[in-house]
Amino acid sequence: MTVYQHPTALNRSLSALSDDLLRVDGPQISTVRNYNFAILPYEPDSEFALRSAIHSLTAELRDKGWTTGIIALQSLLLKRLRAQGSEFVDAMIEREKRLSKAADPWRGLRTLKERVVTLIEGPEGLAKDVITEINRILDEHPENLEKTVIFLGRAGALYPFFRTSALLKHVAGHTRNVPVVLLYPGHVVGDTGLFFMGILPADRDYRPRIYR
């Protein structure tokens, strides 16, 4: 059964996450040793409400002496595309437009997806960029690692090119065991399934705790 999240449910999820981060014996967002990840799902159309809530949460944590970092996956994706050069980007756009006018209007999107995926999948793809950003945040405050949390946001920009389960798999082991929370636009299916953007088939390849 798919669980559709209301604003009050999002508030409860954030409250539970905050409580687990601020435990007197240290943050505990995961039951898996050396895999300090968690996922916070939210309705895709509640993006701005989610950003406001995370802004409030990070302000509260900083007031309590925490270091917080937010990594925008959308920005990392755009940076990767721009690194290919303007001619590459323009060619992709023109090709998608041209193919979309063919008998199969989805052909252009499929071709675009196949090309973008080659740039962002695997350990040398977007995961490498996330690890670089995590290290940058941690290196700025090396004395405060026990009170640091990093949020991965703007994941909706990865649709339909990439599944976030693959991203976490490659990032694992490169976080110095600080808490990392993926802000997930989608729905929960059953106990561990996640329905990315409410569109892609449910992905059950997730190990982290899901706050809902």
Secondary structure as UniProt FT lines:
FT   STRAND          2..3
FT   HELIX           7..21
FT   TURN            24..25
FT   TURN            33..34
FT   STRAND          37..42
FT   HELIX           44..46
FT   HELIX           47..63
FT   TURN            64..65
FT   STRAND          67..72
FT   HELIX           73..82
FT   TURN            83..84
FT   HELIX           86..100
FT   TURN            105..106
FT   HELIX           107..120
FT   TURN            123..125
FT   HELIX           126..140
FT   HELIX           142..147
FT   STRAND          148..153
FT   HELIX           155..158
FT   TURN            159..161
FT   HELIX           164..171
FT   TURN            172..173
FT   TURN            176..177
FT   STRAND          180..189
FT   TURN            190..192
FT   STRAND          193..196
FT   TURN            197..199
FT   STRAND          209..210
//
